[in-house]
Amino acid sequence: MTGSPAEKKRMIEVRDLYKIYRVGDNKVYALNGVSFDIYKGEFVAVVGTSGSGKSTLLNLMAGLEPPTKGSILVAGKRIDQMSEEKLVAFRRNNVGFIFQSYNLLNTMNGLENVAMPLMFRGVPKARREQAAMKYMKLMNVQDQAKHMPNQMSGGQQQRIGIARAMVVEPKIIFADEPTGNLDSHTTMDVLRLMQKLVHEQKQTIVMVTHDNQLASYADKQIRIVDGKIVSIEYSDRGREIEGDALEEETRISMGDRTEKTEDGGTADETKD
């Protein structure tokens, strides 16, 4: 990480955050008083096992559900105090999402799926298709522009989904297990691009993962257990991704799930 936190701009500020669910007469603490900062130009991994609260934390930071208590500032705005209408507008203008399950529209081809967020901003068709093709080329799926999602492999669908998140050039990208359904080669491609966006373009990316090996490529790892942060670990630039050796390392760590995705199948999913 370049520069001290005092020299960098805070993109996300979380203070004393709780998310409590009622199950009968019992209270379940999905988040139990967490506080931390995320700065502009950081690649942050939120790491935890299934049920740890990591996906709940992402949903709260993204304004997808409200906290029970505490405050969340994103790009200087108190999103925990916003109405749903204002949250929708805020997400549209500031946030990009990468999902494990792709979430492509089956009635649109690849180019239309990537360009869709720009339509909601009122960008003319020619300009939004030009921008969409730019990011499709970055993800090496420009040949899928006219293909429908059911004509693509799982890896191709996820690359389309990532291009769609990037096309709006958001201030923050939230990624929920973004490589969970990808083979090892595509996983490394995605992580390389994330590192490039962070280190060269000062993008801010928050990735939720249960995989410690994948988390090691982030600049900062926020580890969460039973709704509480147990550690925040920093590295200078995260582990650099180089060559076939690390692809083989990832293939081994990800196990059999890497063999099922290029034909459109799905790998095991870990949900909170």
VENPEHU-V141320 format. One line per field, one symbol per residue. phi: phi as a letter, one per 20 degrees, with the letter a starting at -180 (. if undefined). burial: # if it has 24 or more other C-alpha atoms within 12 Angstrom, else .. A space follows every 50 residues. Layout:
BEGIN
phi = ???
burial = ???
END
This chain:
BEGIN
phi = .enegfedefeccdclecccdecmedddefccmebaccdgnddddedafg nfoffffffffemebeffboccdclndfffdeffffffffffeccdccdf emleefedfgfffffggfffenfggffffffffgfffgemcffegdeegf ddfgffffffffgffefelffcddcdlfdfddffffgffffgfffffffd dlfdcddebeefffffeefbddecclncfdacddcfbmffdcmfffffgf gffemfffedefenfdefddde
burial = #........######.####........#####################. #########################.####......#..########### ####....##########.........##.############.##.###. .################################################. .##########.#################...##..#####....##..# #..#...##.##.####..#.#
END
